[in-house]
Amino acid sequence: TLFKMRWNYARALYLDASATLDDLGEAVTTLEDVERIARRTFGGTHPFAVRIEGSLRAAREVLRLRTQ
């Protein structure tokens, strides 16, 4: 589905050790968008929405660490 494609794209960006700050920012923005849509579509407790939320936290942490 489109959700999974966007989620995997964002994960690939933030898990890439050579990702630029722009890549990491795009990953966070993409995950924020996908999370919002998933929560609205499936509900906040749906397993897919919960996994996206975890990925979003991880992406934000990677971005935070890279900008220190």
N, C-alpha and C positions, 0 to 999 in steps of 0.2 A: 504494500500500500504506500501511498504518498507519505504518510506519517513515518513509516519505517525507513523509507529512503532518505528523508530529510534528517531523521535521527542518526542513521548510520553515517551520513555525510558529515554531520557536525561532530560525531564521535571520531571519525577519521581525522578531522582537522585538529581537534584538541589532543588526540593521542599521538600525533606525529611530532617527534622530537625536533624536527626542523621547521615546525610551523612558525610563521611570523606572528607578530602581535596583531596584525590585521586578520590573519587566519583565525587566531584565537578569539578575537572580537566577533568575527562572523559566526564562529561556532556558538558562542554565548547567545548572540542575537537569534540565531536559528533555533536553538533549543528553547529560548524564552517563548518564541512564537509557537513552536510545536507543543510545548507544555500547556500554554494557554488554550490552544485548540483542543488538545487531548482532554484536558480537564472539563472543558465545556461539552465535549462530545461524549466522553465515557464516564466522567465523574472523577473526583480527586482520589478515590481509593482504588480505582481500576489498576491492575498490575502494570499495564503499559504506561499509564500516567505516572505511576510511582517510579518506574525505571527511568523515564525521561527526567523526572525531578532529580534523581540521583546523578544522572549524567550532567545536568545543568549545574549542580553543586560542584561536581568534579571539574567541569570546564571553567567555572568561575575561579576555582582554587588555582588551576594551572595558570590562568591569566593573571591572577593576583601575584603568584610567585614569580612570574616572568617580568612583571612590571616593578618589582622591588628594587 
